[in-house]
Amino acid sequence: MAKCEICEKEVNYQMQVSHSHRRTSRTFKPNVQSVKVNDNGTPRKMNVCTRCLRSGKVERI
């Protein structure tokens, strides 16, 4: 689902705590984009997070 194929960043589960200290679980999803990438000379579609796109870990086509 929401998982980066470069850095393996995926969904993170944590607790949301209200003012009265009631706890409910919530999810934090990374910003994953489906992008055409140059993978060893061959074009390929990959799911990449925006952090990897910005830092230049992936060459976009």
PDB file with one MODEL, atoms N, CA, C and O in Angstrom:
MODEL        1
ATOM      1  N   MET A   1       0.845  -1.184   0.000  1.00  0.00           N
ATOM      2  CA  MET A   1       0.000   0.000   0.000  1.00  0.00           C
ATOM      3  C   MET A   1       0.887   1.243   0.000  1.00  0.00           C
ATOM      4  O   MET A   1       1.514   1.548  -1.015  1.00  0.00           O
ATOM      5  N   ALA A   2       0.951   1.958   1.108  1.00  0.00           N
ATOM      6  CA  ALA A   2       1.767   3.172   1.172  1.00  0.00           C
ATOM      7  C   ALA A   2       3.154   2.809   1.662  1.00  0.00           C
ATOM      8  O   ALA A   2       3.446   2.928   2.852  1.00  0.00           O
ATOM      9  N   LYS A   3       4.022   2.360   0.740  1.00  0.00           N
ATOM     10  CA  LYS A   3       5.373   1.971   1.111  1.00  0.00           C
ATOM     11  C   LYS A   3       6.334   2.411   0.016  1.00  0.00           C
ATOM     12  O   LYS A   3       6.105   2.146  -1.165  1.00  0.00           O
ATOM     13  N   CYS A   4       7.404   3.081   0.410  1.00  0.00           N
ATOM     14  CA  CYS A   4       8.416   3.538  -0.535  1.00  0.00           C
ATOM     15  C   CYS A   4       9.321   2.364  -0.892  1.00  0.00           C
ATOM     16  O   CYS A   4       9.778   1.635  -0.012  1.00  0.00           O
ATOM     17  N   GLU A   5       9.577   2.183  -2.194  1.00  0.00           N
ATOM     18  CA  GLU A   5      10.419   1.077  -2.636  1.00  0.00           C
ATOM     19  C   GLU A   5      11.904   1.405  -2.521  1.00  0.00           C
ATOM     20  O   GLU A   5      12.737   0.520  -2.719  1.00  0.00           O
ATOM     21  N   ILE A   6      12.259   2.646  -2.207  1.00  0.00           N
ATOM     22  CA  ILE A   6      13.659   3.043  -2.073  1.00  0.00           C
ATOM     23  C   ILE A   6      14.098   2.959  -0.614  1.00  0.00           C
ATOM     24  O   ILE A   6      15.050   2.245  -0.299  1.00  0.00           O
ATOM     25  N   CYS A   7      13.424   3.670   0.273  1.00  0.00           N
ATOM     26  CA  CYS A   7      13.849   3.740   1.673  1.00  0.00           C
ATOM     27  C   CYS A   7      13.017   2.862   2.602  1.00  0.00           C
ATOM     28  O   CYS A   7      13.246   2.855   3.811  1.00  0.00           O
ATOM     29  N   GLU A   8      12.044   2.114   2.048  1.00  0.00           N
ATOM     30  CA  GLU A   8      11.204   1.190   2.827  1.00  0.00           C
ATOM     31  C   GLU A   8      10.346   1.906   3.877  1.00  0.00           C
ATOM     32  O   GLU A   8       9.927   1.287   4.854  1.00  0.00           O
ATOM     33  N   LYS A   9      10.084   3.197   3.684  1.00  0.00           N
ATOM     34  CA  LYS A   9       9.215   3.921   4.614  1.00  0.00           C
ATOM     35  C   LYS A   9       7.784   3.439   4.413  1.00  0.00           C
ATOM     36  O   LYS A   9       7.321   3.326   3.278  1.00  0.00           O
ATOM     37  N   GLU A  10       7.073   3.151   5.522  1.00  0.00           N
ATOM     38  CA  GLU A  10       5.726   2.614   5.414  1.00  0.00           C
ATOM     39  C   GLU A  10       4.819   3.220   6.474  1.00  0.00           C
ATOM     40  O   GLU A  10       5.220   4.140   7.187  1.00  0.00           O
ATOM     41  N   VAL A  11       3.597   2.706   6.580  1.00  0.00           N
ATOM     42  CA  VAL A  11       2.599   3.230   7.499  1.00  0.00           C
ATOM     43  C   VAL A  11       3.079   3.065   8.934  1.00  0.00           C
ATOM     44  O   VAL A  11       3.635   2.031   9.302  1.00  0.00           O
ATOM     45  N   ASN A  12       2.852   4.116   9.748  1.00  0.00           N
ATOM     46  CA  ASN A  12       3.264   4.126  11.143  1.00  0.00           C
ATOM     47  C   ASN A  12       2.007   4.267  12.007  1.00  0.00           C
ATOM     48  O   ASN A  12       1.194   5.162  11.776  1.00  0.00           O
ATOM     49  N   TYR A  13       1.847   3.391  12.994  1.00  0.00           N
ATOM     50  CA  TYR A  13       0.686   3.408  13.884  1.00  0.00           C
ATOM     51  C   TYR A  13       1.085   4.006  15.222  1.00  0.00           C
ATOM     52  O   TYR A  13       2.069   3.593  15.835  1.00  0.00           O
ATOM     53  N   GLN A  14       0.291   5.000  15.671  1.00  0.00           N
ATOM     54  CA  GLN A  14       0.541   5.620  16.971  1.00  0.00           C
ATOM     55  C   GLN A  14      -0.781   5.911  17.648  1.00  0.00           C
ATOM     56  O   GLN A  14      -1.848   5.722  17.064  1.00  0.00           O
ATOM     57  N   MET A  15      -0.702   6.375  18.891  1.00  0.00           N
ATOM     58  CA  MET A  15      -1.904   6.690  19.649  1.00  0.00           C
ATOM     59  C   MET A  15      -2.204   8.185  19.591  1.00  0.00           C
ATOM     60  O   MET A  15      -1.311   9.023  19.713  1.00  0.00           O
ATOM     61  N   GLN A  16      -3.470   8.491  19.405  1.00  0.00           N
ATOM     62  CA  GLN A  16      -3.930   9.869  19.478  1.00  0.00           C
ATOM     63  C   GLN A  16      -4.529  10.047  20.865  1.00  0.00           C
ATOM     64  O   GLN A  16      -5.440   9.314  21.251  1.00  0.00           O
ATOM     65  N   VAL A  17      -4.019  11.018  21.613  1.00  0.00           N
ATOM     66  CA  VAL A  17      -4.437  11.202  22.995  1.00  0.00           C
ATOM     67  C   VAL A  17      -5.212  12.499  23.102  1.00  0.00           C
ATOM     68  O   VAL A  17      -4.701  13.565  22.758  1.00  0.00           O
ATOM     69  N   SER A  18      -6.450  12.410  23.582  1.00  0.00           N
ATOM     70  CA  SER A  18      -7.286  13.595  23.719  1.00  0.00           C
ATOM     71  C   SER A  18      -6.962  14.337  25.016  1.00  0.00           C
ATOM     72  O   SER A  18      -6.113  13.902  25.794  1.00  0.00           O
ATOM     73  N   HIS A  19      -7.636  15.442  25.238  1.00  0.00           N
ATOM     74  CA  HIS A  19      -7.422  16.235  26.445  1.00  0.00           C
ATOM     75  C   HIS A  19      -7.794  15.443  27.696  1.00  0.00           C
ATOM     76  O   HIS A  19      -7.150  15.581  28.737  1.00  0.00           O
ATOM     77  N   SER A  20      -8.840  14.608  27.593  1.00  0.00           N
ATOM     78  CA  SER A  20      -9.249  13.782  28.731  1.00  0.00           C
ATOM     79  C   SER A  20      -8.457  12.477  28.798  1.00  0.00           C
ATOM     80  O   SER A  20      -8.782  11.587  29.584  1.00  0.00           O
ATOM     81  N   HIS A  21      -7.442  12.373  27.990  1.00  0.00           N
ATOM     82  CA  HIS A  21      -6.507  11.249  27.931  1.00  0.00           C
ATOM     83  C   HIS A  21      -7.142   9.951  27.437  1.00  0.00           C
ATOM     84  O   HIS A  21      -6.672   8.864  27.772  1.00  0.00           O
ATOM     85  N   ARG A  22      -8.209  10.058  26.641  1.00  0.00           N
ATOM     86  CA  ARG A  22      -8.743   8.880  25.946  1.00  0.00           C
ATOM     87  C   ARG A  22      -7.813   8.598  24.782  1.00  0.00           C
ATOM     88  O   ARG A  22      -7.399   9.516  24.074  1.00  0.00           O
ATOM     89  N   ARG A  23      -7.484   7.336  24.582  1.00  0.00           N
ATOM     90  CA  ARG A  23      -6.508   6.981  23.552  1.00  0.00           C
ATOM     91  C   ARG A  23      -7.166   6.193  22.433  1.00  0.00           C
ATOM     92  O   ARG A  23      -7.866   5.210  22.678  1.00  0.00           O
ATOM     93  N   THR A  24      -6.937   6.632  21.210  1.00  0.00           N
ATOM     94  CA  THR A  24      -7.399   5.916  20.029  1.00  0.00           C
ATOM     95  C   THR A  24      -6.229   5.796  19.069  1.00  0.00           C
ATOM     96  O   THR A  24      -5.373   6.678  19.014  1.00  0.00           O
ATOM     97  N   SER A  25      -6.191   4.716  18.318  1.00  0.00           N
ATOM     98  CA  SER A  25      -5.073   4.521  17.394  1.00  0.00           C
ATOM     99  C   SER A  25      -5.324   5.299  16.113  1.00  0.00           C
ATOM    100  O   SER A  25      -6.466   5.454  15.680  1.00  0.00           O
ATOM    101  N   ARG A  26      -4.265   5.776  15.524  1.00  0.00           N
ATOM    102  CA  ARG A  26      -4.352   6.474  14.248  1.00  0.00           C
ATOM    103  C   ARG A  26      -3.138   6.102  13.413  1.00  0.00           C
ATOM    104  O   ARG A  26      -2.154   5.575  13.931  1.00  0.00           O
ATOM    105  N   THR A  27      -3.216   6.384  12.104  1.00  0.00           N
ATOM    106  CA  THR A  27      -2.135   6.004  11.199  1.00  0.00           C
ATOM    107  C   THR A  27      -1.496   7.249  10.604  1.00  0.00           C
ATOM    108  O   THR A  27      -2.163   8.252  10.351  1.00  0.00           O
ATOM    109  N   PHE A  28      -0.198   7.161  10.390  1.00  0.00           N
ATOM    110  CA  PHE A  28       0.554   8.181   9.679  1.00  0.00           C
ATOM    111  C   PHE A  28       1.071   7.537   8.404  1.00  0.00           C
ATOM    112  O   PHE A  28       1.868   6.600   8.457  1.00  0.00           O
ATOM    113  N   LYS A  29       0.620   8.037   7.255  1.00  0.00           N
ATOM    114  CA  LYS A  29       1.025   7.466   5.974  1.00  0.00           C
ATOM    115  C   LYS A  29       2.042   8.375   5.302  1.00  0.00           C
ATOM    116  O   LYS A  29       1.869   9.594   5.309  1.00  0.00           O
ATOM    117  N   PRO A  30       3.100   7.813   4.721  1.00  0.00           N
ATOM    118  CA  PRO A  30       4.064   8.633   3.984  1.00  0.00           C
ATOM    119  C   PRO A  30       3.462   9.101   2.666  1.00  0.00           C
ATOM    120  O   PRO A  30       2.550   8.474   2.127  1.00  0.00           O
ATOM    121  N   ASN A  31       3.982  10.205   2.160  1.00  0.00           N
ATOM    122  CA  ASN A  31       3.505  10.762   0.894  1.00  0.00           C
ATOM    123  C   ASN A  31       4.181   9.991  -0.241  1.00  0.00           C
ATOM    124  O   ASN A  31       5.278  10.346  -0.672  1.00  0.00           O
ATOM    125  N   VAL A  32       3.519   8.932  -0.722  1.00  0.00           N
ATOM    126  CA  VAL A  32       4.080   8.047  -1.736  1.00  0.00           C
ATOM    127  C   VAL A  32       3.450   8.359  -3.087  1.00  0.00           C
ATOM    128  O   VAL A  32       2.228   8.424  -3.216  1.00  0.00           O
ATOM    129  N   GLN A  33       4.298   8.550  -4.088  1.00  0.00           N
ATOM    130  CA  GLN A  33       3.855   8.864  -5.442  1.00  0.00           C
ATOM    131  C   GLN A  33       4.249   7.730  -6.383  1.00  0.00           C
ATOM    132  O   GLN A  33       5.313   7.131  -6.229  1.00  0.00           O
ATOM    133  N   SER A  34       3.395   7.439  -7.355  1.00  0.00           N
ATOM    134  CA  SER A  34       3.726   6.471  -8.391  1.00  0.00           C
ATOM    135  C   SER A  34       4.434   7.224  -9.509  1.00  0.00           C
ATOM    136  O   SER A  34       3.832   8.077 -10.162  1.00  0.00           O
ATOM    137  N   VAL A  35       5.722   6.912  -9.736  1.00  0.00           N
ATOM    138  CA  VAL A  35       6.577   7.716 -10.609  1.00  0.00           C
ATOM    139  C   VAL A  35       7.297   6.804 -11.591  1.00  0.00           C
ATOM    140  O   VAL A  35       7.687   5.691 -11.239  1.00  0.00           O
ATOM    141  N   LYS A  36       7.476   7.279 -12.838  1.00  0.00           N
ATOM    142  CA  LYS A  36       8.322   6.567 -13.798  1.00  0.00           C
ATOM    143  C   LYS A  36       9.772   6.885 -13.475  1.00  0.00           C
ATOM    144  O   LYS A  36      10.164   8.049 -13.395  1.00  0.00           O
ATOM    145  N   VAL A  37      10.573   5.819 -13.286  1.00  0.00           N
ATOM    146  CA  VAL A  37      11.943   5.965 -12.816  1.00  0.00           C
ATOM    147  C   VAL A  37      12.886   5.240 -13.769  1.00  0.00           C
ATOM    148  O   VAL A  37      12.522   4.235 -14.379  1.00  0.00           O
ATOM    149  N   ASN A  38      14.104   5.766 -13.887  1.00  0.00           N
ATOM    150  CA  ASN A  38      15.143   5.103 -14.655  1.00  0.00           C
ATOM    151  C   ASN A  38      15.856   4.121 -13.730  1.00  0.00           C
ATOM    152  O   ASN A  38      16.665   4.533 -12.898  1.00  0.00           O
ATOM    153  N   ASP A  39      15.564   2.818 -13.865  1.00  0.00           N
ATOM    154  CA  ASP A  39      16.127   1.783 -12.997  1.00  0.00           C
ATOM    155  C   ASP A  39      17.153   0.966 -13.783  1.00  0.00           C
ATOM    156  O   ASP A  39      16.802   0.038 -14.511  1.00  0.00           O
ATOM    157  N   ASN A  40      18.436   1.333 -13.619  1.00  0.00           N
ATOM    158  CA  ASN A  40      19.542   0.680 -14.338  1.00  0.00           C
ATOM    159  C   ASN A  40      19.347   0.704 -15.854  1.00  0.00           C
ATOM    160  O   ASN A  40      19.595  -0.289 -16.537  1.00  0.00           O
ATOM    161  N   GLY A  41      18.904   1.838 -16.362  1.00  0.00           N
ATOM    162  CA  GLY A  41      18.749   2.007 -17.802  1.00  0.00           C
ATOM    163  C   GLY A  41      17.394   1.610 -18.342  1.00  0.00           C
ATOM    164  O   GLY A  41      17.111   1.884 -19.508  1.00  0.00           O
ATOM    165  N   THR A  42      16.540   0.979 -17.553  1.00  0.00           N
ATOM    166  CA  THR A  42      15.214   0.591 -18.015  1.00  0.00           C
ATOM    167  C   THR A  42      14.156   1.408 -17.301  1.00  0.00           C
ATOM    168  O   THR A  42      14.195   1.536 -16.077  1.00  0.00           O
ATOM    169  N   PRO A  43      13.200   1.969 -18.055  1.00  0.00           N
ATOM    170  CA  PRO A  43      12.123   2.722 -17.416  1.00  0.00           C
ATOM    171  C   PRO A  43      11.180   1.787 -16.662  1.00  0.00           C
ATOM    172  O   PRO A  43      10.819   0.719 -17.155  1.00  0.00           O
ATOM    173  N   ARG A  44      10.788   2.209 -15.460  1.00  0.00           N
ATOM    174  CA  ARG A  44       9.949   1.383 -14.609  1.00  0.00           C
ATOM    175  C   ARG A  44       9.113   2.265 -13.700  1.00  0.00           C
ATOM    176  O   ARG A  44       9.571   3.322 -13.265  1.00  0.00           O
ATOM    177  N   LYS A  45       7.891   1.837 -13.409  1.00  0.00           N
ATOM    178  CA  LYS A  45       7.053   2.578 -12.473  1.00  0.00           C
ATOM    179  C   LYS A  45       7.332   2.079 -11.062  1.00  0.00           C
ATOM    180  O   LYS A  45       7.337   0.875 -10.806  1.00  0.00           O
ATOM    181  N   MET A  46       7.566   3.022 -10.148  1.00  0.00           N
ATOM    182  CA  MET A  46       7.846   2.673  -8.757  1.00  0.00           C
ATOM    183  C   MET A  46       7.031   3.561  -7.835  1.00  0.00           C
ATOM    184  O   MET A  46       6.633   4.665  -8.207  1.00  0.00           O
ATOM    185  N   ASN A  47       6.785   3.063  -6.620  1.00  0.00           N
ATOM    186  CA  ASN A  47       6.172   3.859  -5.572  1.00  0.00           C
ATOM    187  C   ASN A  47       7.297   4.463  -4.743  1.00  0.00           C
ATOM    188  O   ASN A  47       8.027   3.749  -4.055  1.00  0.00           O
ATOM    189  N   VAL A  48       7.433   5.805  -4.815  1.00  0.00           N
ATOM    190  CA  VAL A  48       8.542   6.495  -4.173  1.00  0.00           C
ATOM    191  C   VAL A  48       7.989   7.613  -3.303  1.00  0.00           C
ATOM    192  O   VAL A  48       7.078   8.330  -3.718  1.00  0.00           O
ATOM    193  N   CYS A  49       8.536   7.768  -2.094  1.00  0.00           N
ATOM    194  CA  CYS A  49       8.101   8.860  -1.224  1.00  0.00           C
ATOM    195  C   CYS A  49       8.716  10.173  -1.713  1.00  0.00           C
ATOM    196  O   CYS A  49       9.733  10.166  -2.406  1.00  0.00           O
ATOM    197  N   THR A  50       8.108  11.271  -1.358  1.00  0.00           N
ATOM    198  CA  THR A  50       8.558  12.575  -1.829  1.00  0.00           C
ATOM    199  C   THR A  50       9.896  12.966  -1.238  1.00  0.00           C
ATOM    200  O   THR A  50      10.610  13.773  -1.833  1.00  0.00           O
ATOM    201  N   ARG A  51      10.260  12.421  -0.088  1.00  0.00           N
ATOM    202  CA  ARG A  51      11.566  12.692   0.503  1.00  0.00           C
ATOM    203  C   ARG A  51      12.673  12.140  -0.387  1.00  0.00           C
ATOM    204  O   ARG A  51      13.696  12.798  -0.576  1.00  0.00           O
ATOM    205  N   CYS A  52      12.484  10.942  -0.937  1.00  0.00           N
ATOM    206  CA  CYS A  52      13.475  10.349  -1.843  1.00  0.00           C
ATOM    207  C   CYS A  52      13.520  11.089  -3.177  1.00  0.00           C
ATOM    208  O   CYS A  52      14.587  11.210  -3.779  1.00  0.00           O
ATOM    209  N   LEU A  53      12.382  11.583  -3.643  1.00  0.00           N
ATOM    210  CA  LEU A  53      12.352  12.349  -4.892  1.00  0.00           C
ATOM    211  C   LEU A  53      13.112  13.653  -4.738  1.00  0.00           C
ATOM    212  O   LEU A  53      13.876  14.035  -5.625  1.00  0.00           O
ATOM    213  N   ARG A  54      12.909  14.348  -3.609  1.00  0.00           N
ATOM    214  CA  ARG A  54      13.563  15.632  -3.376  1.00  0.00           C
ATOM    215  C   ARG A  54      15.055  15.491  -3.183  1.00  0.00           C
ATOM    216  O   ARG A  54      15.826  16.327  -3.654  1.00  0.00           O
ATOM    217  N   SER A  55      15.480  14.424  -2.484  1.00  0.00           N
ATOM    218  CA  SER A  55      16.891  14.270  -2.158  1.00  0.00           C
ATOM    219  C   SER A  55      17.713  13.745  -3.341  1.00  0.00           C
ATOM    220  O   SER A  55      18.942  13.724  -3.279  1.00  0.00           O
ATOM    221  N   GLY A  56      17.039  13.323  -4.416  1.00  0.00           N
ATOM    222  CA  GLY A  56      17.752  12.894  -5.605  1.00  0.00           C
ATOM    223  C   GLY A  56      18.192  11.437  -5.554  1.00  0.00           C
ATOM    224  O   GLY A  56      19.109  11.055  -6.281  1.00  0.00           O
ATOM    225  N   LYS A  57      17.570  10.618  -4.725  1.00  0.00           N
ATOM    226  CA  LYS A  57      17.915   9.199  -4.674  1.00  0.00           C
ATOM    227  C   LYS A  57      17.393   8.450  -5.893  1.00  0.00           C
ATOM    228  O   LYS A  57      17.809   7.322  -6.160  1.00  0.00           O
ATOM    229  N   VAL A  58      16.469   9.086  -6.642  1.00  0.00           N
ATOM    230  CA  VAL A  58      15.830   8.455  -7.790  1.00  0.00           C
ATOM    231  C   VAL A  58      15.949   9.392  -8.983  1.00  0.00           C
ATOM    232  O   VAL A  58      15.790  10.605  -8.843  1.00  0.00           O
ATOM    233  N   GLU A  59      16.228   8.833 -10.153  1.00  0.00           N
ATOM    234  CA  GLU A  59      16.262   9.627 -11.379  1.00  0.00           C
ATOM    235  C   GLU A  59      14.920   9.490 -12.077  1.00  0.00           C
ATOM    236  O   GLU A  59      14.568   8.414 -12.560  1.00  0.00           O
ATOM    237  N   ARG A  60      14.179  10.579 -12.126  1.00  0.00           N
ATOM    238  CA  ARG A  60      12.837  10.585 -12.701  1.00  0.00           C
ATOM    239  C   ARG A  60      12.911  10.747 -14.214  1.00  0.00           C
ATOM    240  O   ARG A  60      13.774  11.457 -14.730  1.00  0.00           O
ATOM    241  N   ILE A  61      11.991  10.079 -14.926  1.00  0.00           N
ATOM    242  CA  ILE A  61      11.940  10.202 -16.392  1.00  0.00           C
ATOM    243  C   ILE A  61      10.871  11.208 -16.782  1.00  0.00           C
ATOM    244  O   ILE A  61      10.664  11.460 -17.969  1.00  0.00           O
TER     245      ILE A  61
ENDMDL
END
